[in-house]
Amino acid sequence: DRRANAAVGRILAEAAPGELAGKLFGHPVKEGEINEIEVVHSSRRKTTAEMQVTPLEWNFEPAWLLSLRATTERRRLKDSLHKNTDRLHTLVNASPLAIVAVDMRGHVTLWNQAATRTFGWSEVDVLGQPLPTLSPSNGDESLQELVEQALHGTVLSGRELVGLHHRDGAELDLQLWTAPLHNTQEITHGAMIFAVDITERKRTEVRLLNIDGIDTLTGLVNRSQFRERLRQAIERVKHGDQPPFAVMHLGLDRFKAINQSLGHSFGDKLLLEISRRLAGTLYDTDLVARTGGDEFSILLRDIRHVRDGARIAQKLLDSVATAISTDGGELYA
């Protein structure tokens, strides 16, 4: 060494710059390259630095200008960042929640193992690709639409999305949390989606409702409850506690074709509308039930003459004969 400033002294040997003159540098010198060197001090403390070599003349002789920049702290921070990143990656993959991130184009940038279990697609299938299409059968907003809202700043907490389908076709119900992702300048550059599979929970809720005798779609009593009410009515008539009653069954023609052509979402809306019309035609003492996919049963109490039953039957038919509006026109049940 011929000359060194104070900073070099601190990096190389914690010595005064003058004490370095005439000493062997001890590290390979490569022109034009930036190399990282490691210095072991007498206290066994290690220092790392980046070194750039520039050739020049010094007192009419060839020499090299060595520019050193301490990188010990930067390396420590880099190592710490790598460790934290590894920990975060482990936590994300160990999470029971499906965790997905997308960029501003809606392409997947993160897909954890729980997302694979929840949706059916593997990380290899989706990384760098558009988010798989997941649209609920009830006509609600699709997952893509909710993610698009997140990219525009909307935060969702605990939103339920039901009637989806797993990659293998199985039914899938989700509870979702979404949020936009921001960079250091607070500019949105993507979105995060957290999802939990609530399919079994929703099925349990349906089973509980069915135990209570309620059809989950229409809110009418279900088949089993209707049979129980009918049994009770028969027993009361036998014991002379109730006037005669009538039972009617009503089915929708071509309902399967409606589902196939207009979709299950519209089919559900049609069933809801028919249920509303039937219930609105009857007295409070009468009972209407959904006893099949497109079938309804009616229990008419206090029917003393056949003509009374016929008259109510015609009213029920008239109530469902009115046109039902659709996006493409009108439909008649």
Protein Blocks (a to p, Z undefined) as FASTA:
>chain_A
ZZdcfklmmmmnopafklmgopaehiacdehiacddddddfkopacddddddddddeehi
acdddddddfklmmmmmmmmmmmmmmmmmmmmmpmbdcddddfkopafbdcfklmmmnop
afklmgopacdddddfklpacfklmmmmmmnopacehiacehiacfkopacddddddddd
ddfkopafbdcdddddfklmmmmmmmmmmmnopafklopacfklmmmmmmmmmmmmmnop
accddddddddehklmmmmmnojklmmmmmmmmmmmmmmmpcfkbccddfbfkbccddde
hiabfklmmmmmmmmmmmmmpccddfklcadZZ
